[in-house]
Every structure is written in C-alpha cells, then in structure tokens.
Amino acid sequence: MEKEFTEKYKKISKVEENLNVPQSTLRVWGKSFKEVLPVFTKNNTRYYTAENIEMLKDIKHLLNEEGYTHAGALEKLKNDLFRKRKKRKVMELLEDLKKELTDIRLELNQPSAMAETVIV
C-alpha cells in the first residue's frame, strides 16, 4: 500500500530535484496556483500527483521561458484548463452518443418477432 502511494505521489524534495525549482518557490506556486496545491499528510508533508507535476512544469515554462507574470501565467492556465475541461466534456458526450447509436443499430439489426410473422 505504501509503495503504491509513493508511486502515485512525490514528496516536495523529489519535485524540487526533478524540476530544478527550490521548495520555497514550489510552496509559493502552490499558494498562487490552486490547481497545483499538493496533498498534505497529517505531518503537513506535501505530496504532488503526476498531474500537479505536469502543471508545475507548465508554470515554470510560462514564467521562466515565456516571460509571463504570475497573474498572466495564472490566467493562461485557467483558460487552458477551462478549454481542456470543455473538450473532455464534449468527448464524454460524444462517447455517450456513440454508445446510444450503437445500441440503436444493434436493435434495428436484430430480427424482431413481428417481422418473422408471415401474414396470410
């Protein structure tokens, strides 16, 4: 169970090492960008998910390479998240529609009892 937890979540020290970003900066980003807020244990240890880490990489890129301000990066991330969520919702609706249409096609392709009755 613990191994599964440590595979799914990374301590702040590992994130610092992987991203080459100081822990103090990660803490500030966690406060500024609520989407990357880590999971806290009883001991107040921060654990980051893979999704958190990917977003931290995006934040680092926007701030350090694209030249965004904190406010600008936050706005861009919110817009990107909104678009991703909207796209995911549309994909879910399309999958539901596909399933319904498949079910209808299967029903139409099944010979019905009435169609087999011969009218004399």
Contacts in CASP RR format, 6 or more apart in sequence:
PFRMAT RR
TARGET T0000
AUTHOR 0000-0000-0000
METHOD contacts of the structure
MODEL  1
MEKEFTEKYKKISKVEENLNVPQSTLRVWGKSFKEVLPVFTKNNTRYYTA
ENIEMLKDIKHLLNEEGYTHAGALEKLKNDLFRKRKKRKVMELLEDLKKE
LTDIRLELNQPSAMAETVIV
8 49 0 8 1.000
8 50 0 8 1.000
9 39 0 8 1.000
9 47 0 8 1.000
9 48 0 8 1.000
9 49 0 8 1.000
10 18 0 8 1.000
10 47 0 8 1.000
10 48 0 8 1.000
10 53 0 8 1.000
11 45 0 8 1.000
11 46 0 8 1.000
11 47 0 8 1.000
11 48 0 8 1.000
12 23 0 8 1.000
12 26 0 8 1.000
12 27 0 8 1.000
12 38 0 8 1.000
12 45 0 8 1.000
12 46 0 8 1.000
12 47 0 8 1.000
12 48 0 8 1.000
13 23 0 8 1.000
15 21 0 8 1.000
15 26 0 8 1.000
15 48 0 8 1.000
15 53 0 8 1.000
15 56 0 8 1.000
16 22 0 8 1.000
16 23 0 8 1.000
16 26 0 8 1.000
18 53 0 8 1.000
19 26 0 8 1.000
19 53 0 8 1.000
19 56 0 8 1.000
19 57 0 8 1.000
19 60 0 8 1.000
21 56 0 8 1.000
21 60 0 8 1.000
26 46 0 8 1.000
26 56 0 8 1.000
27 46 0 8 1.000
29 36 0 8 1.000
29 56 0 8 1.000
29 59 0 8 1.000
30 36 0 8 1.000
30 37 0 8 1.000
30 38 0 8 1.000
32 70 0 8 1.000
32 74 0 8 1.000
33 55 0 8 1.000
33 59 0 8 1.000
33 73 0 8 1.000
33 74 0 8 1.000
33 77 0 8 1.000
35 55 0 8 1.000
35 77 0 8 1.000
35 81 0 8 1.000
36 48 0 8 1.000
36 52 0 8 1.000
36 55 0 8 1.000
36 56 0 8 1.000
36 59 0 8 1.000
37 52 0 8 1.000
38 46 0 8 1.000
38 47 0 8 1.000
38 48 0 8 1.000
38 49 0 8 1.000
38 52 0 8 1.000
39 46 0 8 1.000
39 47 0 8 1.000
39 48 0 8 1.000
39 49 0 8 1.000
40 46 0 8 1.000
40 47 0 8 1.000
41 47 0 8 1.000
48 56 0 8 1.000
55 77 0 8 1.000
58 77 0 8 1.000
58 80 0 8 1.000
59 73 0 8 1.000
59 77 0 8 1.000
62 68 0 8 1.000
62 72 0 8 1.000
62 73 0 8 1.000
62 76 0 8 1.000
62 77 0 8 1.000
63 70 0 8 1.000
63 73 0 8 1.000
68 76 0 8 1.000
END
